[in-house]
Amino acid sequence: MIDFRNTNTVWASILVETLHRLGLTTAVICPGSRSTPLAIAFASHPKIAAISVLDERSAAFFALGLARQSHLPVAIACTSGTAGANFYPAVIEARESRVPLLVLTADRPPELRDCHAGQAIDQVKLYGDYPNWQAELATPSLDIAMLRYLRQTIIYGWQKTLFPVPGAVHLNLPLRDPLPPLPETNKGELAQNLAQELAQTFDAEDFFAHCQDLQTAPGLRGVAEDFPQPPLRAPGRDREYGQYGQIFQLFQQWQGKTGLIIAGSAQPPEPEKYCQAIAQLAEKFAWPVLAEGLSPVRNYAEINPNLISTYDLILRNQNLTEKLTPEIVIQLGELPISKELRQWLEKTNVRRFVIDPSDHNLDPLHGATIHLSVSVEKIADYIANFSINNLSLSQLEYRQNWVEAERKLRGAIAQTFARIDSIIEPKLAWVVSQALPIGTPLFIANSMPVRDVEYFWQPGNLQVRPFFNRGANGIDGTLSTALGVAHRQQPTVMLTGDLALLHDTNGFLLRPKFQGHLTIILINNNGGGIFEMLPVAKFDPPFEEFFATPQEVDFGQLFASYGVEHQVISSWPQLSQLLNPLPSQGIRVLELRCDRKSDAQWRKQHFRYFANI
């Protein structure tokens, strides 16, 4: 368990054993010399899966995908120098999308910095303010007091990846030679003797005993509800209603009002419970639920019968927008990406209650909002204790107006796509929403794929689990994150454009280590389709070269070089058949070749058509 061959091996193995006792199961390790003690300690541990990944950016996003799936920290480690800088995009995404990561960067000791010793940069606070916490550890020592310091610092760092909001923690580790488990001849016999003496007296079970208890302590399991919530109080009502005081006060404001619930993007640990809580809230107040394509609510449609998925198209109809303006809006998590919805909320300036257990500001519109730092599941538990007066006619009529608009548009979308046999990008989300096996994890890339899911993903009961990197909304690490989501899980699907995939083709280097299956649905329109939807598309040149940026890649040859299966899709029935059932092992790419410009024109024409139904 503890490696007593030299000072660095003791230090690194105590660090790794502490993490194991806290619940770490996976570490992603990048090659390099300075991180040798860490790599050996992780690779030698029998109960931690250590995965070697060449490219640091890919490694960090792979770890991010693993942590998204498990809702628990994953460790990533690298050598000194610019290696750690390649973790930066994933650290940013971890903060913005609240994913726990433990970042370990090996470093030169202080005496080898600022003197051109080689592979040494300033790694202290390398990631600015993006980590939840960051620290530089002391240089390794065999003093028992210092080993306790190491243990407790690792415990604190682990906790900070999860509380009060999940995110990254960065620990910088200065390490002196010898880095491999060799005798410390340069220090004489003293250090070697100390390591051997420590081996005789070190009681591991006593040293790590309290770490086992920490696994079940509030906040160390990655579940936000483990932590005490902020006081829920209403002045003058504490004695009568106790912890329900503030919720009771809100309940009084909400009842009798026309309102709607906006379910934004979410990856809850228990999606069905999350959807049921929303349904309770919606039923209590007779409010429709506007569910983003990235919300699990669209995939548990039978739980929420008054589900609205076409709101972006509905709100393009100027004759409806005033009639559909509510008195109250409940926003769950982040706002959906729909520009139409955001502009409508900004224009109406309706009072909005943001329900989310984080401390992040989730209102980019700067409206009349109140943030309740609690989960919707807790809200549902609270309001179950309250009875409500009879629902008003205006509430029921308001909800019905939304439901009727949804019914018409859903029917029109289905009829339109049913008549289209050719391969067009907008139809893809609609087809995939009906074709996947029950419970399939689906990673959705940014740019146009995520928007087509927003517009056209059909509600259903397939319990598809959407995953995404919508924290910073970049295309960094798309493939690597999807592989992390799929690793050791049920067969997974990824929906991506060509540029997002090309930006992260080093992710395919993970193929020999990857366990499970990932089907990549590749939209190959030779460029950035999202830019065709923007005003800049009218200005060519420079549009095609500097915005659309076509890459002219032969994907068949590219995938063959990585040993990845590749197939071009020629019909929608062919795609549906290949998606259900999914293979159990390997990586494959199903390529759909689309016309970027004609697909953009199709969207513009049909947005106008659907808006006037």
C-alpha positions in Angstrom: 0.0 0.0 0.0 2.7 2.5 1.0 5.9 2.5 -1.0 8.9 3.0 1.3 11.6 2.9 -1.3 12.4 6.6 -1.0 10.9 10.0 0.1 9.0 10.6 -3.2 7.4 7.1 -3.2 6.2 7.5 0.4 4.8 10.9 -0.4 3.1 9.9 -3.6 1.7 6.6 -2.3 0.2 8.3 0.8 -1.4 10.9 -1.5 -2.9 8.2 -3.7 -4.0 6.0 -0.8 -5.7 9.0 0.8 -7.7 9.5 -2.4 -8.6 5.9 -2.6 -9.9 6.0 1.0 -12.0 9.0 0.0 -13.6 7.2 -2.9 -11.4 7.9 -5.9 -11.7 5.1 -8.5 -10.1 6.6 -11.6 -7.0 8.6 -12.4 -6.0 9.8 -15.9 -2.2 10.1 -16.2 -0.2 11.9 -18.9 3.4 10.8 -19.6 6.4 12.8 -18.4 9.4 12.7 -16.1 8.6 15.1 -13.2 5.4 13.3 -12.5 7.1 9.9 -12.2 6.3 9.4 -8.5 2.6 10.1 -9.1 2.4 7.9 -12.1 4.0 5.0 -10.4 1.8 5.4 -7.3 -1.5 5.5 -9.3 -0.4 2.7 -11.6 0.5 0.5 -8.7 -2.7 0.9 -6.7 -4.8 -2.2 -7.1 -8.2 -0.4 -6.6 -7.7 2.7 -8.8 -8.0 2.4 -12.5 -5.0 4.4 -13.9 -5.4 5.3 -17.6 -2.5 6.7 -19.6 -3.4 9.4 -22.2 -0.8 11.0 -24.4 -2.5 14.4 -25.1 -3.1 16.5 -21.9 -6.0 18.4 -23.3 -7.7 15.2 -24.4 -6.9 13.6 -21.0 -8.5 16.4 -19.1 -11.7 16.3 -21.1 -11.8 12.5 -20.9 -11.6 12.9 -17.1 -14.3 15.5 -17.3 -16.6 13.0 -19.1 -15.9 10.4 -16.5 -16.7 12.8 -13.7 -19.9 14.0 -15.5 -21.1 10.4 -15.6 -20.3 9.5 -12.0 -20.8 12.9 -10.3 -17.6 12.2 -8.3 -14.1 13.6 -8.7 -11.6 12.1 -11.2 -7.9 12.8 -10.8 -5.7 14.0 -13.7 -1.9 14.2 -13.4 0.8 15.6 -15.6 4.5 16.6 -15.6 5.9 20.1 -15.3 6.0 22.9 -17.9 3.4 23.5 -20.5 1.8 20.1 -20.0 -0.5 21.5 -17.2 -1.4 24.4 -19.5 -3.2 22.0 -21.7 -5.6 21.1 -18.9 -6.8 24.7 -18.8 -9.9 24.4 -21.2 -11.2 21.5 -19.2 -10.6 23.3 -15.9 -12.7 26.2 -17.2 -15.5 23.8 -18.4 -15.4 22.1 -15.0 -16.1 25.4 -13.2 -18.7 26.6 -15.6 -20.6 23.4 -15.7 -19.9 22.3 -12.1 -18.0 19.1 -12.6 -15.6 17.8 -9.9 -12.0 17.4 -11.1 -8.8 17.0 -9.1 -5.9 18.4 -11.1 -2.4 17.3 -10.0 0.6 19.1 -11.7 4.1 18.0 -11.0 6.6 20.8 -10.8 10.3 21.5 -10.3 11.3 22.3 -6.7 11.7 26.0 -5.8 15.5 26.0 -6.3 15.1 24.9 -10.0 12.7 27.7 -11.0 13.5 31.0 -12.6 17.0 29.7 -13.6 16.3 28.1 -17.0 16.6 24.6 -15.5 14.3 23.4 -18.3 10.6 22.4 -18.4 9.9 24.9 -15.7 7.2 27.6 -15.9 5.3 29.4 -13.1 2.6 26.9 -12.3 1.3 28.5 -9.1 -2.2 29.7 -9.8 -1.8 28.4 -13.3 -5.6 28.4 -13.9 -6.4 31.8 -12.4 -9.6 31.9 -10.4 -11.2 29.0 -12.2 -10.5 26.3 -9.6 -12.6 26.0 -6.5 -9.4 25.9 -4.6 -5.7 25.7 -5.4 -2.5 25.2 -3.5 1.1 24.3 -3.8 2.1 21.4 -1.6 5.3 21.3 0.4 8.2 19.4 -1.1 8.1 15.8 0.0 9.3 14.9 3.5 9.3 11.8 5.7 8.5 13.7 8.8 5.2 12.2 10.2 3.8 15.6 10.9 4.3 16.5 7.2 2.7 13.3 6.1 -0.3 14.2 8.2 -0.3 17.6 6.6 -0.3 15.9 3.2 -3.2 13.6 4.1 -5.3 16.4 5.4 -4.6 18.7 2.5 -5.7 16.0 0.1 -8.9 15.5 2.1 -9.6 19.2 2.0 -8.9 19.4 -1.7 -11.2 16.4 -2.4 -14.0 18.2 -0.4 -13.5 21.4 -2.3 -14.1 19.6 -5.6 -17.6 19.0 -4.4 -18.6 21.8 -2.0 -20.2 24.2 -2.0 -20.4 23.8 -5.8 -18.6 21.1 -7.8 -15.6 22.2 -9.8 -11.8 21.7 -10.2 -9.2 21.8 -7.5 -5.5 22.3 -8.5 -2.7 21.0 -6.4 0.9 21.8 -7.6 3.4 19.2 -6.5 7.2 20.2 -6.4 9.3 17.1 -6.5 13.1 16.7 -6.1 15.2 13.9 -7.6 15.3 10.9 -7.6 11.9 10.7 -9.3 11.9 6.9 -9.9 12.0 4.6 -6.8 15.8 4.7 -6.6 18.0 5.1 -3.5 18.6 8.7 -2.5 22.3 8.5 -2.9 22.6 12.3 -3.4 21.3 12.8 0.2 23.6 10.2 1.8 22.2 7.4 3.9 20.0 9.5 6.1 16.9 9.7 3.9 17.2 6.0 3.1 17.4 5.1 6.7 14.4 7.4 7.6 12.3 5.6 4.9 13.2 2.2 6.3 12.6 3.4 9.9 9.2 4.8 8.9 8.3 1.5 7.3 8.8 -0.3 10.7 6.6 2.1 12.7 4.0 3.3 10.2 0.5 2.1 11.1 -1.6 2.5 7.9 -4.9 1.6 9.4 -4.6 4.1 12.2 -3.2 6.8 9.8 -6.1 6.5 7.4 -8.9 5.4 9.7 -10.9 8.5 9.6 -10.8 8.6 5.8 -13.3 5.8 5.7 -15.7 7.8 7.8 -15.3 10.8 5.4 -16.7 8.7 2.5 -20.1 8.9 4.1 -19.8 12.4 5.5 -22.1 15.1 4.1 -20.7 16.7 1.0 -18.2 14.1 0.2 -20.5 12.0 -2.0 -21.0 14.6 -4.6 -24.7 15.1 -3.8 -25.6 18.7 -3.2 -28.5 17.8 -1.0 -26.1 16.3 1.5 -25.2 19.8 2.6 -27.4 21.9 4.9 -29.3 24.3 2.7 -29.4 28.1 3.4 -32.0 29.0 6.0 -35.5 29.0 4.6 -37.2 31.7 6.6 -40.0 34.2 6.2 -40.1 37.0 8.8 -42.7 36.4 11.4 -43.5 32.9 10.2 -40.6 30.9 11.6 -42.5 29.8 14.7 -45.5 28.6 12.7 -43.9 27.0 9.7 -40.3 26.3 10.7 -38.0 25.5 7.7 -40.9 25.9 5.3 -41.3 29.6 6.1 -39.8 31.1 2.9 -41.3 28.4 0.7 -44.7 29.1 2.2 -44.3 32.8 1.5 -43.4 32.0 -2.1 -46.3 29.5 -2.3 -48.7 32.3 -1.4 -47.2 34.5 -4.2 -47.4 31.7 -6.8 -50.9 30.3 -6.2 -53.6 31.8 -8.4 -51.1 33.2 -10.9 -50.5 32.2 -14.5 -47.0 30.9 -14.8 -44.7 28.6 -16.5 -41.7 26.4 -15.6 -38.6 26.6 -17.8 -36.5 23.4 -17.4 -33.0 24.3 -18.7 -30.1 22.1 -19.4 -29.5 19.6 -16.6 -27.6 16.4 -15.9 -29.1 15.4 -12.5 -27.8 12.2 -10.8 -31.4 10.8 -10.7 -33.2 12.1 -13.8 -36.5 10.4 -13.2 -36.7 11.9 -9.7 -35.8 15.3 -11.1 -38.6 15.0 -13.7 -41.1 13.9 -11.1 -40.3 16.9 -8.9 -40.9 19.2 -11.9 -44.2 17.4 -12.6 -45.3 17.9 -9.0 -44.6 21.6 -9.1 -46.3 22.0 -12.5 -49.4 20.1 -11.4 -49.7 22.0 -8.2 -50.0 25.4 -10.0 -51.4 24.2 -13.4 -48.3 25.6 -15.2 -46.9 24.3 -18.5 -43.2 23.1 -18.6 -41.0 24.5 -21.3 -38.2 21.9 -21.5 -35.0 22.5 -23.3 -33.6 19.8 -25.6 -30.8 19.2 -23.2 -33.2 18.6 -20.3 -34.1 15.1 -19.3 -37.7 16.3 -19.1 -38.1 15.8 -22.8 -37.2 12.1 -22.5 -39.6 11.4 -19.6 -42.6 13.0 -21.4 -45.3 10.8 -19.8 -44.3 12.3 -16.4 -45.0 15.8 -17.6 -48.2 15.8 -19.7 -48.2 19.6 -20.2 -44.7 19.6 -21.8 -43.8 22.3 -24.3 -40.9 21.5 -26.6 -41.5 23.9 -29.5 -41.4 27.2 -27.5 -38.7 28.6 -29.7 -40.9 28.3 -32.8 -44.1 29.3 -30.9 -42.5 32.5 -29.7 -41.7 33.5 -33.3 -45.4 34.0 -33.7 -46.1 37.6 -32.7 -49.8 37.0 -32.4 -49.2 34.5 -29.6 -46.5 36.1 -27.5 -48.7 38.6 -25.7 -51.3 35.9 -25.0 -48.7 33.6 -23.6 -47.0 36.1 -21.2 -47.3 34.7 -17.7 -47.3 36.4 -14.3 -44.6 34.1 -12.8 -41.7 32.2 -14.3 -39.8 29.4 -12.5 -36.4 28.9 -14.1 -34.6 25.6 -13.3 -30.9 25.8 -13.8 -29.5 27.7 -16.7 -31.7 29.3 -19.3 -32.2 27.3 -22.5 -30.1 28.4 -25.5 -33.2 29.6 -27.4 -32.6 33.3 -28.4 -36.3 33.7 -29.0 -37.1 32.7 -25.5 -34.4 34.9 -24.0 -35.6 37.9 -25.9 -39.2 37.3 -25.0 -38.3 37.0 -21.3 -36.2 40.2 -21.5 -39.0 42.1 -23.2 -41.8 41.0 -20.8 -39.5 41.3 -17.7 -41.7 38.9 -15.8 -40.7 38.1 -12.3 -38.5 35.0 -12.3 -37.5 32.6 -9.6 -34.3 30.7 -10.3 -34.2 27.4 -8.6 -30.7 25.9 -8.5 -28.6 24.6 -5.6 -25.4 26.4 -6.8 -24.2 29.9 -5.9 -23.8 30.8 -9.6 -25.5 33.8 -11.2 -27.8 32.1 -13.7 -29.5 35.2 -15.1 -27.7 36.7 -18.1 -30.8 38.8 -18.7 -30.4 40.7 -15.4 -34.2 40.6 -14.9 -36.3 40.8 -11.8 -35.1 37.5 -10.5 -34.8 35.8 -7.1 -32.4 32.9 -6.7 -33.4 30.0 -4.5 -30.3 28.0 -3.7 -32.1 24.7 -3.4 -32.9 21.9 -5.7 -36.3 21.5 -7.4 -36.6 18.1 -5.6 -36.5 19.9 -2.3 -39.0 22.5 -3.5 -41.3 19.6 -4.5 -41.0 18.1 -1.1 -41.8 21.3 0.6 -44.9 22.2 -1.4 -46.3 18.7 -1.0 -47.1 19.9 2.6 -49.3 22.7 1.4 -52.8 22.6 0.0 -53.9 24.9 -2.7 -57.1 26.7 -3.5 -59.1 25.8 -6.6 -57.2 26.6 -9.8 -58.6 29.7 -11.6 -60.1 29.6 -15.0 -57.4 31.9 -16.3 -54.7 29.5 -15.1 -56.2 26.6 -16.9 -56.8 28.6 -20.1 -53.3 29.9 -20.0 -51.9 26.4 -19.8 -54.2 25.2 -22.5 -53.0 28.0 -24.9 -49.4 26.6 -24.6 -50.6 23.0 -24.9 -52.6 23.7 -28.0 -49.7 25.6 -29.7 -47.4 22.7 -28.9 -49.8 20.2 -30.4 -50.1 22.0 -33.7 -46.4 22.6 -34.1 -45.4 19.1 -33.1 -47.8 17.7 -35.7 -46.5 20.1 -38.3 -42.9 19.2 -37.6 -43.6 15.4 -37.7 -45.5 15.8 -41.0 -42.8 17.9 -42.6 -40.0 15.5 -41.7 -42.0 12.4 -42.6 -42.1 13.7 -46.2 -38.3 14.3 -46.4 -36.3 11.3 -47.6 -33.1 13.2 -48.4 -30.3 13.6 -45.8 -30.6 17.0 -44.3 -29.1 18.1 -41.0 -32.3 19.5 -39.3 -34.0 16.1 -39.5 -31.3 14.3 -37.7 -32.3 15.3 -34.2 -35.9 14.4 -34.8 -34.9 10.9 -36.1 -32.4 10.2 -33.3 -35.0 11.2 -30.7 -37.1 8.3 -31.7 -34.5 5.7 -32.6 -32.2 5.2 -29.6 -32.5 2.3 -27.1 -34.0 3.1 -23.7 -31.7 5.0 -21.4 -29.0 5.7 -23.9 -26.4 8.3 -22.9 -26.2 10.9 -25.7 -23.4 13.4 -25.9 -24.4 16.5 -27.9 -21.7 18.7 -29.4 -21.9 22.5 -29.4 -22.7 24.8 -32.3 -25.4 23.5 -34.7 -26.1 20.0 -33.3 -27.2 21.4 -29.9 -29.5 23.9 -31.6 -31.2 21.4 -33.8 -31.8 19.3 -30.7 -33.4 22.4 -29.1 -35.6 23.0 -32.2 -36.6 19.5 -33.3 -35.9 16.8 -30.6 -39.3 15.1 -30.2 -40.5 14.5 -26.6 -40.8 10.8 -25.7 -40.3 8.2 -23.0 -37.0 6.6 -24.1 -35.2 8.1 -21.0 -32.3 9.2 -23.1 -29.7 10.8 -20.9 -28.2 14.0 -22.5 -24.6 15.0 -21.8 -22.9 18.2 -23.0 -20.2 20.8 -22.4 -22.4 23.9 -22.1 -20.4 25.5 -19.3 -18.2 27.5 -21.7 -19.9 26.3 -24.8 -16.7 25.5 -26.7 -15.8 22.7 -29.0 -12.7 21.8 -27.0 -12.5 18.2 -26.1 -15.8 17.1 -27.6 -14.7 13.5 -28.6 -12.6 13.0 -25.4 -15.5 14.1 -23.2 -17.9 11.7 -25.0 -15.5 8.9 -24.6 -15.2 9.7 -20.8 -19.0 9.6 -20.6 -19.2 6.2 -22.4 -16.2 4.5 -20.6 -17.4 1.4 -18.7 -21.0 2.5 -19.2 -23.8 1.3 -21.5 -23.4 1.9 -25.3 -23.4 5.6 -25.9 -24.0 7.9 -28.9 -22.4 11.2 -29.8 -23.9 13.8 -32.1 -21.3 16.2 -33.6 -20.4 18.3 -36.5 -17.2 17.9 -38.5 -15.3 20.8 -37.1 -16.0 19.9 -33.4 -14.7 16.3 -34.2 -11.6 17.5 -36.1 -10.7 19.8 -33.2 -10.3 16.8 -30.9 -9.2 13.9 -33.1 -6.4 13.1 -30.6 -9.3 11.7 -28.6 -9.1 8.7 -30.9 -5.7 7.8 -29.3 -7.9 6.7 -26.3 -9.3 3.8 -28.4 -7.0 1.1 -27.0 -7.8 2.1 -23.4 -11.5 2.7 -24.0 -13.9 0.1 -22.5 -17.4 0.2 -23.8 -19.0 1.5 -27.0 -19.4 4.9 -28.6 -21.3 5.5 -31.9 -20.4 8.9 -33.4 -23.0 10.4 -35.6 -20.9 12.8 -37.7 -22.6 15.6 -39.6 -20.1 16.4 -42.4 -21.1 19.6 -44.1 -17.5 20.7 -44.7 -17.5 23.6 -42.3 -19.2 25.4 -39.5 -22.9 25.2 -40.2 -23.9 27.5 -37.4 -22.2 30.5 -39.1 -24.5 30.1 -42.0 -27.3 31.1 -39.7 -25.6 34.4 -38.7 -25.6 37.8 -40.5 -21.9 37.5 -41.3 -22.7 34.8 -43.8 -23.7 37.6 -46.2 -20.2 38.8 -46.4 -18.1 36.5 -48.6 -15.2 37.0 -48.8 -14.1 36.6 -46.0 -17.0 34.3 -44.8 -16.1 31.0 -46.3 -12.4 31.0 -45.4 -12.5 32.7 -42.0 -15.8 31.6 -40.6 -17.1 28.5 -42.3 -13.5 27.2 -42.4 -13.9 24.1 -44.6 -11.2 21.5 -43.9 -11.5 19.2 -46.9 -10.7 16.0 -44.9 -11.2 12.5 -46.1 -12.8 11.1 -43.0 -12.6 7.5 -44.2 -8.8 7.7 -44.3 -8.6 9.6 -41.1 -10.7 7.0 -39.1 -8.8 4.1 -40.8 -5.5 5.5 -39.4 -6.9 5.2 -35.9 -8.5 1.8 -36.5 -12.0 3.2 -36.1 -15.0 1.7 -38.0 -16.6 4.1 -40.5 -19.8 4.0 -42.5 -21.5 6.6 -44.7 -25.3 6.8 -44.2 -27.4 7.0 -47.3 -31.0 6.8 -45.8 -32.9 7.5 -42.6 -34.1 3.9 -42.2 -30.4 2.8 -42.5 -29.5 5.2 -39.7 -32.4 4.1 -37.4 -31.4 0.4 -37.9 -27.8 1.1 -36.9 -28.8 2.9 -33.8 -31.0 0.2 -32.2 -29.5 -2.1 -31.0 -26.1 -0.5 -30.5 -22.9 -2.5 -30.4 -21.4 -3.3 -27.0 -17.7 -2.6 -27.8 -15.5 -0.3 -29.9 -15.9 3.1 -31.6 -17.6 3.6 -34.9 -18.5 6.6 -37.0 -21.8 7.0 -38.9 -21.2 9.8 -41.4 -24.1 11.9 -42.8 -23.0 14.1 -45.7 -25.0 17.3 -45.8 -25.1 20.6 -47.7 -24.3 23.4 -45.2 -25.9 26.2 -47.2 -29.1 24.5 -48.3 -29.6 23.2 -44.7 -29.3 26.8 -43.4 -31.8 28.0 -46.0 -34.2 25.2 -45.1 -34.1 26.2 -41.4 -34.8 29.9 -42.3 -37.7 29.0 -44.5 -39.3 26.5 -42.2 -38.9 28.7 -39.1 -41.1 31.2 -40.9 -43.5 28.5 -41.9 -43.8 26.9 -38.4 -44.1 30.3 -36.8 -47.3 31.0 -38.7 -49.1 27.7 -38.1 
